[in-house]
Amino acid sequence: RLDQLGFVWSPNEEAWEQGCRALEVYVEENGHALVPQKYQTTARYRLGRWVSTIRSRRAKLSLEQIERLDQLNCVWSSK
């Protein structure tokens, strides 16, 4: 019954997917993945904050996560 209600079994995976989907849209619209830190989507998702957090936690990401971001030409250093 919980599945029918859309219950999220893995909040961390859901947050990851939400960030990746938002980044995919950003790249499609802007042609790059250099997201300003204060950038929010039209749905008020704080994509800039998510990308900044991902950059700082790169050493903790799985190889699959890094590869997915690399496919979007993720900018690992904003400097």
C-alpha positions in Angstrom: 0.0 0.0 0.0 2.9 2.4 0.7 4.2 1.9 -2.8 0.8 2.9 -4.2 1.0 6.1 -2.1 4.4 6.9 -3.5 6.3 6.2 -0.3 10.0 6.9 -0.6 12.0 3.9 0.7 15.4 5.5 0.2 15.4 9.2 0.8 19.1 9.6 0.0 18.6 7.9 -3.4 15.6 10.0 -4.1 17.5 13.2 -3.2 20.3 12.1 -5.5 17.9 11.4 -8.4 16.2 14.8 -7.9 19.5 16.6 -8.1 20.6 14.7 -11.1 17.4 15.3 -13.0 17.5 19.0 -12.2 21.1 19.2 -13.3 20.2 17.3 -16.6 17.5 20.0 -17.3 20.0 22.8 -16.4 22.6 21.4 -18.8 20.0 20.9 -21.5 18.8 24.5 -21.2 22.2 26.2 -20.6 24.7 24.0 -22.5 27.0 23.6 -19.5 27.0 22.3 -15.9 28.6 25.3 -14.2 25.7 26.1 -11.9 25.9 29.3 -9.8 25.8 28.4 -6.1 22.6 30.4 -5.5 20.7 29.1 -8.5 17.2 27.7 -8.0 15.0 26.0 -10.5 11.6 27.4 -11.3 10.2 24.8 -8.8 12.5 26.5 -6.2 14.9 23.5 -6.0 18.3 24.7 -4.8 20.3 23.1 -7.6 23.3 25.4 -7.0 23.5 24.3 -3.4 23.2 20.6 -4.4 26.0 20.9 -7.0 28.2 22.7 -4.4 27.6 19.9 -1.9 28.3 17.2 -4.5 31.6 18.9 -5.4 32.6 18.9 -1.7 31.7 15.3 -1.3 33.3 13.9 -4.5 35.5 11.5 -2.5 32.4 9.9 -1.0 30.6 9.4 -4.3 30.4 6.0 -5.9 32.1 5.4 -9.3 28.6 5.2 -10.9 27.6 8.6 -9.4 30.8 10.2 -10.6 30.4 8.7 -14.1 26.8 10.0 -14.3 27.9 13.5 -13.4 30.9 13.3 -15.8 28.5 12.5 -18.6 26.8 15.8 -17.9 30.3 17.5 -18.0 30.0 18.3 -14.3 32.5 21.0 -13.3 34.2 19.6 -10.2 35.9 22.9 -9.2 34.2 26.2 -9.5 37.5 28.1 -9.3 
